[in-house]
Amino acid sequence: MIVGSGLYGQHVYLLDVFRKRLEYPDLKREVRRLQQTWGARTILMEDQASGTQLIQELNRDGHGIITPCKPVGDKVMRLHAQTATIEAGRVHIPADAP
């Protein structure tokens, strides 16, 4: 899953959600497409599994905007860590989001 978001102050706005399992070459193309679509200046990417190779290749190809992130804990733990932000109303999801 690829998620795009915008930050404004302490608020996070969900811009795009892409859910699909892709083979590596298609994943690389999709990251580039989303970067161009949203004009991203920074892309945070998990530095794990295929993400490590993807970070290296995109940065080597001149997309030096990839910032590696080492996830701590499993996905459920990481979601729980964000609960306060969500409950405070600082996460905004479009009404027509899938």
N, C-alpha and C positions, 0 to 999 in steps of 0.2 A: 504494500500500500504506500502510495506517495501522497503526502498531505502538504498543501501549500497554505501558508498563513501570512498575514500582515500584522505588524505590531504598531500600535499607536499608544504611546504612554505605557500604562500598565495593562492595556487591553490587547487581546489577541483576536484577530478576525480570520475565520476559516475562509480561504479563497477557493480552494480546489481540493477535491478528493479523487484519487484514482486507485481503484481496487482491481487488480488483476495480476495473476502470476505471469511473469514474462521470462523468456530466455534472456540471457545476459545482453546480447546485442540490442534487443528490443528495449530492455530496461535502460540502457545507456542512451538510446535515442529519445526515450520518454523523458528522462531527466533533462536533456537538452531542450526538448520541446517546452516543458513546463517553465524552465528558466527563461526562455525567450518570450513565452506567453505573458509571464508576470513581470519580466524585467528584473528578476532577482539579482541582487548584488552579493548575496550570501546564501549558500545552501548548506544546511546542517545535515549530515549523513552519518548513520551509525557505522562506526568503524569495526564491523564484525562480518564474518562470512563473506558473501559476495560484495558487500559494501566496501571492504578494504581495497579490493582490486578496482572497483568502480571509482573510488576516490583517487587512487593513483593514476588511472588512465585519464579521467576527466581533467585532473590538474596537469598532467603531462601534455594533454592536447590543447592546453592554453586556457582551460576553464579554472583558473586558480581561485575561484570563489567557493570551492568546496571546503567546508570546515568539518574535520572528523570529530565525532562524538563517541565516547565510550559509554554505552549504557550501563547503569548500575542497577542490579536487580532484574526481576522478570517484568513482563509488560503489566501485569496486575499491580505490582508494587509501584511501578512508575506512574500508573494512573492514579493510585491512591495518593501519591505525593502531590498531585495537581488538584485534588478535590477542593481544597480551600479556594484556589483561583477560580475554579468553575462555579462553586457555590457563591462566591462574591460577585458573580455576574460579569466577570472580566473576560469571558470566552464567548464569542459571538459566532453563531452558526446561521447561514442563510436559511430562510423559511423553506426554500425549495431544494435544500440539500438532500441527496439520496440517503 
